Structures are given as structure tokens and as C-alpha cells.
Amino acid sequence: MATLAASLKEQLREGKQSAIDGFLVNGRPEKLLMRLRQNVDAALTRAWREFGIPAALSLVAVGGYGRGELFPYSDVDVLILLDQAPDPVLQARLEQLVTLLWDLGLEVGHSIRTIDECLTEAAADITVQTALLEARLITGNRRLFARLRESCQAAMDAPAFFRAKTLEMRQRHVKYEDSPYSLEPNCKESPGGLRDLQVILWVAKAAGLGDSWRALAERGLLTPTEARQLKQKERIFKEIRIRLHIITRRHEDRLVFDVQTPVAELSGYRSTETRRASEYLMQHYYWAAKAITQLNTILLQNIEARLFPTAGVARPLNERFNEINGLIDIARDDTFESQPSTMLEVFLMLELHPELKGMTARTMRSLWHARFGIDRKFRADPVNRELFLKILQAPQGITHALRRMNQLSVLGRYLPNFRRIIGQMQHDLFHVYTVDQHILMVVRNMRRFALPEHAHEYPFCSQLMANFSQPWLLYIAALFHDIAKGRGGDHSELGQEDARSFCRAHGLSAPDTELVVFLVRQHLSMSQVAQKKDLSDVEVLQDFANMVKDERHLTALYLLTVADIRGTSPKVWNAWKGKLLEELYQKTLRVLGGETPSVDRELRNRQEEALKTLRLYGMSEQAHERLWDQLDVVYFLRHDASDIAWQTRSLATRVDSDTPVVKCRLAPIGEGLQVTVYVRDQQDLFARICSYFDRKNFSILDAKIHTTRHGYALDTFLVTEPNFAKNYRDIINLIEHELAQALTSNEALPLPRKARLSRLSRSFPATPTVDLRPDERGQYYLLSVSANDRNGLLYAIASVLAKYKINLHTAKIMTLGERVEDVFLIDGPTLNHARSQIQLETELLDVLKV
């Protein structure tokens, strides 16, 4: 037995390596899959014979192995088919055979059944029925295997099988993000992957319609062109899956970030100055997945029509389109060729007739093939330009229309620059969608502001959108805001030129064109001002107001900014960013309304509002005076009236406290905890507080640092932690006790932890940057840092600042997915010398690296 195992193992190893070496030379996936299958077939046949298995039994390959495709590290699924229930001796021998197969290093999935048992299992489990559909005899009793095939075919209920497999496919799509554009797709299971192709062949074979693309074309379910396209896309995915197995040396079907570059390089892609090799690979992957998704829809509709024939009556919608069974159908086979403008009109008709669920297979197929007619002449036709604007101006269905247009490659044909960013990845560590999907997500977010049923999500945005004339201009801006990504250079500057050309070509007025161009050029400005600058600074507000010019531009930019941030990643948006943006909007609106920014008026308003709140608390009229006498104007301008009232109530009787005072509450913005620290100032205070939050795995979203006139630190932090909402009362009590205790300790600060980067950050590391320069008034220094995010990063920065005896006045903490961009307002004697500045920047760069 040991000799046989060793011999077979060597046979399998040499056969696999020879097949892989051949693939790496000739690049032919079909030959590799066939040679690997033949190699395993030979080993299993030899083992079967050496074990002397009775001639009445059959060894059957099922599943993908039965289909004749064996990837380098795929499972080997076999059925040992019995003519009758085995006796104990035979059962033991078969179990020894299976054990040998595992000892050979094969990932074996096995079953030992009679024909009746196979039929019973198939009736109960659609997966078993599917595996048997692809059964192939390896060795043994041919007649027994033939009986199995005949029995399975006789038991097959093709309509029920179709329903089960399409339902299974929908469930699988949901599991895999319901999109072919996942940044780390599974090339086998994700929508548009190999499994979608297999589903087509399974249901076609079950219905007796053919088991190959060529056979389906001969039966009229596919055109010869579509059959060639599917075969080509299938080959692309097989090549990717093979290379995944070769590189990872295991059964790996996920194109995770770690392996995208090696797979790309093994596939022959090379990096350029503007794009990684992996970006070229993934863009071609997405193009192929998109084509498979579309052809999959067409084919399944055609097969469904064969299995479930219905006598739908065509109801005319106009001279060019009919409605059949809730789907839009072309009136003639050559509708799109004879009247090219109908390639846009069909999407407008779907918007104007919300009762329609989609297109018939005939319509999709005809449009899919006719899309190549959308050329320069088509785009220059005034009728088509008017139709495209009508699609954006429709009262409903705009998002669905644009997504359908993208899926059917009409949008990219009509907007050539949009076609360039289809499937383009964004390795900026906070976008989780490809550029085209991000753009469509931003349009979708903008549309939701305009729909009453979504008004509860962002009430303020919905209110602004309801009063905004011509909201379709915002949709145009959304379409173009990132359209120049990946070209090199500033995508905002390049994109504004694309937007200007589009607006002029489509007859927009000069003011409307200027608004769209402004939005594309400045779409990043509002978030940068809100998150990186001091909104209590009157000059910051005045400069921003001068940039936006009027309320219409301000409102449009605010709506686009919110929609854009929400469209990058579910992790990027939070209530704190929402508060900052709304605060900037409201303050700028007052400036645009003629209100001259006045420090005295703002100070008076905040103090009066805070006093009203204190009266509600039942505090006396003079209770606030001792604390407020120690606070300067900057404190009142940087804190909301509600924060001033809360801190005053907490500290009024402890103005000269000898022990640290720590107060904590749920943040008024509805997300996270607000923590106030009041203690005699000390050099390493900020670092000590950051150290505590780091140990407790809290993330600091914002920090306001203030020093009173009599030398106390009054610092406010906004922090969050994944589970605080479940037991926030306990967490609040814990912070108030433990942090106060930590601030009385004289122990040396612990060394910052060397935390690991996330897998995404390791694959696409951001180059750390440190920028130190005087502020505009020359009173303080602005320190800006950017790096990959990781646990403990803020504490590491704070430790360096403490070492150089840097005084911290404000901290703007901005997390963008996997990247942080923090801005600190600082001063200190160390900053007065060029050499010490260089040393500080060097040490900061060191701690930003991992």
C-alpha cells in the first residue's frame, strides 16, 4: 500500500507540474484543465484497479471534475456508484480507497451510493442534482453508469430545476455584494464570474437545449457572435483562476488585493507612470464580468421563454415600442438599426412607464449589438442630445436608467470619457467602488435627496433639494466630478473641461454651464475646508464665501459634497463630518446673506444661548462667572452653546480643582461620546489622553484643545468605539474614573504600539507626508500629516509632540477609509529653530511608517 501511494503521489506531482509548466509557456487554459483532469483520471483508475474493486461498480466524476475541468488546486468530487448496498468487507475496502486518495494530497469530495440513493439525494438537494448532471465515468461498469444517466434524465424536472438554479444564483449574488464590481471579487462565485456561465449551461442541459455555447447558438438561444464572446470571457476567467491557484498554491478563487499584482504580472500586465499593473488586470476583469452579466440575463430570459411559454399580448407604447408581460419590447427586430435614436429613447420610455419591469431578451440583445452605432455622428445629433437630457430630467427612474445604460454599454458609448473609467479601480484607500460605480452611486445619493420616501435619511439635504431649481444640473455634475480619474494630473481640472464641453454641446445656458463646471472643479473644496480648517475663523468663512459666490452655488456644492462622501464607502461618512459640513453651510449662508462675520456678535450670541440652557438647569445667574472669567474669546468661538453650557455646569464649582475632572456624555450629534478633560496643564497631557484612548481601542474623531487664563487645560474629545451604543452608561462611568486616574499618574508614557496595517493598506501603502509651516497670521504653526491609518497612530504622533515640548491648540482628525489626514495647530520654542523643525518632521515621518 505504501509503495502504491508513493508511486501515485509522484505520478500526480509530476503530471501537475508538467501541465502548469506547459500553461505558463503556451497560456492555453483549456489544455491545462484537460491535462490535469487526465492526470487525476489515470491515478484514480490505477488505484481502483490495484484495490481490485468489483467489476459491478463504477467510479464516477461529478461536479466540475465531472465536467472535465480540473484547476490546479480544485477539489476532486467522485461518486462510487454501487449496484446494491455494500457488505462490510466491500465497505471497508472502499473506505481504504478513499483514505488513499486523501493520502495522495487530493482534496476529495466523495459519496458511495446506489442509483436509488442518488435519485433520493438529488430530489432533496439541488446541489446533488447539479453535480449528477455533469457526471462522467472514470472507470468501472459502463452499463451501471448508463443506467444512472438515464434515471437522472428521467427524473429531471427542467422547469423546477430552472427555478431552483436561478433562485440559488440570486442568493449567491447577494452574498457576493450583488455586483460584478467588488474590489476583491471571487472570480468563480461573484456576479459575472464563472459560476454564472455554468448556471446557463446547467439549465440549458437540463432542458435538453445543449451543453456548449456552440450548441446553444445552433438552437437559436445565442447568436454566433454572442457564443464567441462568452467563450472569450470564459477563457479570461479561467486564466485568472488558474493563475490564482498557481500563485497562492491553494484552492483560492478570490482576487484579494495581496494577489492582484502578482496575477497581473503573471498575465503580462505592466505598471505605468499613472496606473498599476493590477489596475489594468482588474479593469479587464470588470469588462468581462459586465459582458457575462448582460449575456447571462439575455440567455436566461431566452431559456425561461422556452420552458415557460406565455402568450403575452403586445400593447403598443408608441410606434417603436410595445409592452409584453410587463417588459418593454421593440416593435421590429431592426428598430435600433433603422432608428438609432431609439437606443436612448428606450431608457426614457422605461422612466416614463414605471409599470415596466425591464426589457425583453430580444430588446436587450438587439441593443447590445446595436450599441456600436453610437458614434461621433450619433452624439452630435440634436435629437439624441435632447433625449439624453430628458433622461436626466425625468421625474423618476433616473438612477435605474443610468445603471441600465452602463450595464448595456450605452452610457460609455454616449460619453466616451465615461467609458475610459468603467471598471477603473481607485487605490486611494477610502473608495470601495470602481470609478464608474462610485459616480453612479453619487448620482443615486443625489436622487434620494429629491425623493420624498427618502427624506428621513438626510432631512436637511432633502429640504435643500426640494427648493433647488433644475436638480438635473446636479446629476450632470455628479456624472462628471470624477470622470477624469486615472488620466494623470488634477482630475478636477481635467473633469471641468469635459463638463464644459458637454454642457455647451447640449445647449445649456451660460449660467447653468458655469454652475456645473464650478461643481466639478470645486467638488473637493467644501469637505477640505470643513474638515481641515477652523470654522470659527472669520477669514476662513469669508474666503469660502467668496469662492462659492452665492446661495445657489453653496447649496449645490453642499449637496454634491454630501452625496460624494456617502458614495465613497459606508465607513467614510459619519455624523461628525455631517455636522462640520452643515455648520460650514449655515455660517457661509449668513455671510452670503450680507452678515459681516463679527467676533463680538458671535461671542455674544453663544454666551446668551449658553446662559439660557444653564437657567434650564436651574443654575444661578452668577454661577458661570468664575469659569468664564478664565476663558478667552477663542474658547467661545470654537465650542457650540450646548457644549459651553454642559462644560460650565460640570466645572463651575471646580474651577481651581486640584484633581483632574473628566466628564463624558453621548455626543449631541448622535454618534460617539463627548469627553471633557479639565486639569492643570502639563507638557504631555495630550499624549497621555491619547494613550488612554489607544489602550481602550477608542477612535478619536475630533479634539479641541484649550488652555485657560489660569493655566488649566480644558480639552474636549469626540471618540467612538464599536460597541459603545450597547452599554454606553458603563463606558461613560469607566472613562470618567479611569481617565481621571491616568492623569494623576507620574509614570512615563508607554511606547506607542507597533500596530499592523490592514490588508488593504499593506497592499496599497500611502506614502507618509509631514508638512510644517507657519499659519497665515504667523502666530502658530500648522502641522499636517497623512499616512495609512492604524491603531495607535494618533498616540504615536502625540508622543513625538510631547517629546519636543510642543503645545497643541487644536487637532483636526480626518479619517478617510484606510488613510488619515490630520491637521494640528501648534507652537513651542522648539519650532523657532530650523534644525529642530527638521528633527521633528523626521521623527514624525518615522512613526508614520510601519
C-alpha positions, 0 to 999 in steps of 0.5 A, spaced: 500 500 500 505 504 501 509 503 495 502 504 491 501 511 494 508 513 493 508 511 486 501 515 485 503 521 489 509 522 484 505 520 478 500 526 480 506 531 482 509 530 476 503 530 471 501 537 475 507 540 474 508 538 467 501 541 465 502 548 469 509 548 466 506 547 459 500 553 461 505 558 463 509 557 456 503 556 451 497 560 456 492 555 453 487 554 459 483 549 456 489 544 455 491 545 462 484 543 465 484 537 460 491 535 462 490 535 469 483 532 469 487 526 465 492 526 470 487 525 476 483 520 471 489 515 470 491 515 478 484 514 480 483 508 475 490 505 477 488 505 484 481 502 483 484 497 479 490 495 484 484 495 490 481 490 485 474 493 486 468 489 483 467 489 476 459 491 478 461 498 480 463 504 477 467 510 479 464 516 477 466 524 476 461 529 478 461 536 479 466 540 475 471 534 475 465 531 472 465 536 467 472 535 465 475 541 468 480 540 473 484 547 476 490 546 479 488 546 486 480 544 485 477 539 489 476 532 486 468 530 487 467 522 485 461 518 486 462 510 487 456 508 484 454 501 487 449 496 484 446 494 491 448 496 498 455 494 500 457 488 505 462 490 510 468 487 507 466 491 500 465 497 505 471 497 508 475 496 502 472 502 499 473 506 505 481 504 504 480 507 497 478 513 499 483 514 505 488 513 499 486 518 495 486 523 501 493 520 502 495 522 495 494 530 497 487 530 493 482 534 496 476 529 495 469 530 495 466 523 495 459 519 496 458 511 495 451 510 493 446 506 489 442 509 483 436 509 488 440 513 493 442 518 488 435 519 485 433 520 493 439 525 494 438 529 488 430 530 489 432 533 496 438 537 494 439 541 488 446 541 489 446 533 488 442 534 482 447 539 479 453 535 480 449 528 477 448 532 471 455 533 469 457 526 471 462 522 467 465 515 468 472 514 470 472 507 470 468 501 472 461 498 469 459 502 463 452 499 463 451 501 471 453 508 469 448 508 463 443 506 467 444 512 472 444 517 466 438 515 464 434 515 471 437 522 472 434 524 465 428 521 467 427 524 473 429 531 471 424 536 472 427 542 467 422 547 469 423 546 477 430 545 476 430 552 472 427 555 478 431 552 483 438 554 479 436 561 478 433 562 485 440 559 488 444 564 483 440 570 486 442 568 493 449 567 491 449 574 488 447 577 494 452 574 498 457 576 493 455 584 494 450 583 488 455 586 483 460 584 478 464 590 481 467 588 488 474 590 489 476 583 491 471 579 487 471 571 487 472 570 480 468 563 480 462 565 485 461 573 484 456 576 479 459 575 472 464 570 474 464 563 472 459 560 476 454 564 472 456 561 465 455 554 468 448 556 471 446 557 463 449 551 461 446 547 467 439 549 465 440 549 458 442 541 459 437 540 463 432 542 458 435 538 453 437 545 449 445 543 449 451 543 453 456 548 449 455 555 447 456 552 440 450 548 441 446 553 444 447 558 438 445 552 433 438 552 437 437 559 436 438 561 444 445 565 442 447 568 436 454 566 433 457 572 435 454 572 442 457 564 443 464 567 441 464 572 446 462 568 452 467 563 450 472 569 450 470 571 457 470 564 459 477 563 457 479 570 461 476 567 467 479 561 467 486 564 466 485 568 472 483 562 476 488 558 474 493 563 475 490 564 482 491 557 484 498 557 481 500 563 485 497 562 492 498 554 491 491 553 494 484 552 492 483 560 492 478 563 487 478 570 490 482 576 487 484 579 494 488 585 493 495 581 496 494 577 489 492 582 484 499 584 482 502 578 482 496 575 477 497 581 473 504 580 472 503 573 471 498 575 465 503 580 462 500 586 465 505 592 466 505 598 471 505 605 468 507 612 470 499 613 472 496 606 473 498 599 476 499 593 473 493 590 477 489 596 475 489 594 468 488 586 470 482 588 474 479 593 469 479 587 464 476 583 469 470 588 470 469 588 462 468 581 462 464 580 468 459 586 465 459 582 458 457 575 462 452 579 466 448 582 460 449 575 456 447 571 462 440 575 463 439 575 455 440 567 455 436 566 461 430 570 459 431 566 452 431 559 456 425 561 461 421 563 454 422 556 452 420 552 458 415 557 460 411 559 454 406 565 455 402 568 450 403 575 452 399 580 448 403 586 445 400 593 447 403 598 443 407 604 447 408 608 441 410 606 434 417 603 436 415 600 442 410 595 445 409 592 452 409 584 453 408 581 460 410 587 463 417 588 459 418 593 454 419 590 447 421 593 440 416 593 435 421 590 429 427 586 430 431 592 426 428 598 430 435 600 433 438 599 426 433 603 422 432 608 428 438 609 432 435 614 436 431 609 439 437 606 443 436 612 448 429 613 447 428 606 450 431 608 457 426 614 457 420 610 455 422 605 461 422 612 466 416 614 463 412 607 464 414 605 471 409 599 470 415 596 466 419 591 469 425 591 464 426 589 457 425 583 453 431 578 451 430 580 444 430 588 446 436 587 450 440 583 445 438 587 439 441 593 443 447 590 445 449 589 438 446 595 436 450 599 441 456 600 436 452 605 432 453 610 437 458 614 434 461 621 433 455 622 428 450 619 433 452 624 439 452 630 435 445 629 433 440 634 436 435 629 437 439 624 441 442 630 445 435 632 447 433 625 449 439 624 453 437 630 457 430 628 458 433 622 461 436 626 466 430 630 467 425 625 468 421 625 474 423 618 476 427 612 474 433 616 473 438 612 477 435 605 474 436 608 467 443 610 468 445 603 471 441 600 465 445 604 460 452 602 463 450 595 464 448 595 456 454 599 454 450 605 452 452 610 457 460 609 455 458 609 448 454 616 449 460 619 453 466 616 451 470 619 457 465 615 461 467 609 458 475 610 459 473 609 467 468 603 467 471 598 471 477 603 473 479 601 480 481 607 485 487 605 490 486 611 494 484 607 500 477 610 502 473 608 495 470 601 495 467 602 488 470 602 481 470 609 478 464 608 474 460 605 480 462 610 485 459 616 480 453 612 479 452 611 486 453 619 487 448 620 482 443 615 486 445 619 493 443 625 489 436 622 487 434 620 494 435 627 496 429 629 491 425 623 493 420 624 498 420 616 501 427 618 502 427 624 506 428 621 513 435 619 511 438 626 510 432 631 512 436 637 511 439 635 504 432 633 502 429 640 504 435 643 500 433 639 494 426 640 494 427 648 493 433 647 488 431 649 481 433 644 475 436 638 480 438 635 473 444 640 473 446 636 479 446 629 476 450 632 470 455 634 475 455 628 479 456 624 472 462 628 471 466 630 478 470 624 477 470 622 470 477 624 469 480 619 474 486 615 472 488 620 466 494 623 470 494 630 473 488 634 477 482 630 475 478 636 477 481 640 472 481 635 467 473 633 469 471 641 468 473 641 461 469 635 459 463 638 463 464 644 459 464 641 453 458 637 454 454 642 457 455 647 451 454 641 446 447 640 449 445 647 449 445 649 456 445 656 458 451 660 460 449 660 467 447 653 468 454 651 464 458 655 469 454 652 475 456 645 473 463 646 471 464 650 478 461 643 481 466 639 478 472 643 479 470 645 486 467 638 488 473 637 493 473 644 496 467 644 501 469 637 505 477 640 505 475 646 508 470 643 513 474 638 515 481 641 515 480 648 517 477 652 523 470 654 522 470 659 527 475 663 523 472 669 520 477 669 514 476 662 513 468 663 512 469 669 508 474 666 503 469 660 502 464 665 501 467 668 496 469 662 492 462 659 492 459 666 490 452 665 492 446 661 495 445 657 489 452 655 488 453 653 496 447 649 496 449 645 490 456 644 492 453 642 499 449 637 496 454 634 491 459 634 497 454 630 501 452 625 496 460 624 494 462 622 501 456 617 502 458 614 495 465 613 497 464 607 502 459 606 508 465 607 513 467 614 510 461 618 512 459 619 519 455 624 523 461 628 525 463 630 518 455 631 517 455 636 522 462 640 520 459 640 513 452 643 515 455 648 520 460 650 514 453 651 510 449 655 515 455 660 517 457 661 509 449 662 508 449 668 513 455 671 510 452 670 503 446 673 506 450 680 507 452 678 515 459 681 516 462 675 520 463 679 527 467 676 533 463 680 538 456 678 535 458 671 535 461 671 542 455 674 544 450 670 541 453 663 544 454 666 551 446 668 551 444 661 548 449 658 553 446 662 559 439 660 557 440 652 557 444 653 564 437 657 567 434 650 564 438 647 569 436 651 574 443 654 575 444 661 578 445 667 574 452 668 577 454 661 577 458 661 570 462 667 572 468 664 575 469 659 569 468 664 564 472 669 567 478 664 565 476 663 558 478 667 552 474 669 546 477 663 542 474 658 547 467 661 545 468 661 538 470 654 537 465 650 542 457 650 540 452 653 546 450 646 548 457 644 549 459 651 553 453 650 557 454 642 559 462 644 560 460 650 565 455 646 569 460 640 570 466 645 572 463 651 575 464 649 582 471 646 580 474 651 577 481 651 581 480 643 582 486 640 584 484 633 581 483 632 574 475 632 572 473 628 566 466 628 564 463 624 558 456 624 555 453 621 548 455 626 543 449 631 541 450 629 534 448 622 535 454 618 534 460 617 539 461 620 546 463 627 548 469 627 553 471 633 557 478 633 560 479 639 565 486 639 569 492 643 570 496 643 564 502 639 563 507 638 557 504 631 555 497 631 557 495 630 550 499 624 549 497 621 555 489 622 553 491 619 547 494 613 550 488 612 554 484 612 548 489 607 544 489 602 550 481 602 550 481 601 542 477 608 542 477 612 535 478 619 536 474 623 531 475 630 533 479 634 539 479 641 541 484 643 545 484 649 550 488 652 555 485 657 560 487 664 563 489 660 569 493 655 566 488 649 566 487 645 560 480 644 558 480 639 552 474 636 549 474 629 545 469 626 540 471 618 540 467 612 538 468 605 539 464 599 536 460 597 541 459 603 545 451 604 543 450 597 547 452 599 554 454 606 553 452 608 561 458 603 563 463 606 558 461 613 560 462 611 568 469 607 566 472 613 562 470 618 567 474 614 573 479 611 569 481 617 565 481 621 571 486 616 574 491 616 568 492 623 569 494 623 576 499 618 574 507 620 574 509 614 570 512 615 563 508 614 557 508 607 554 511 606 547 506 607 542 504 600 539 507 597 533 500 596 530 499 592 523 496 595 517 490 592 514 490 588 508 488 593 504 493 598 506 499 593 506 497 592 499 496 599 497 501 603 502 500 611 502 506 614 502 507 618 509 507 626 508 509 631 514 508 638 512 510 644 517 509 651 516 507 657 519 499 659 519 497 665 515 497 670 521 504 667 523 502 666 530 502 658 530 504 653 526 500 648 522 502 641 522 499 636 517 500 629 516 497 623 512 499 616 512 495 609 512 491 609 518 492 604 524 491 603 531 495 607 535 497 612 530 494 618 533 498 616 540 504 615 536 504 622 533 502 625 540 508 622 543 513 625 538 509 632 540 510 631 547 517 629 546 519 636 543 515 640 548 510 642 543 503 645 545 497 643 541 491 648 540 487 644 536 487 637 532 483 636 526 482 628 525 480 626 518 479 619 517 478 617 510 477 609 509 484 606 510 488 613 510 488 619 515 489 626 514 490 630 520 491 637 521 494 640 528 495 647 530 501 648 534 507 652 537 513 651 542 520 654 542 522 648 539 519 650 532 523 657 532 529 653 530 530 650 523 534 644 525 529 642 530 523 643 525 527 638 521 528 633 527 521 633 528 518 632 521 523 626 521 521 623 527 514 624 525 515 621 518 518 615 522 512 613 526 508 614 520 511 608 517 510 601 519 
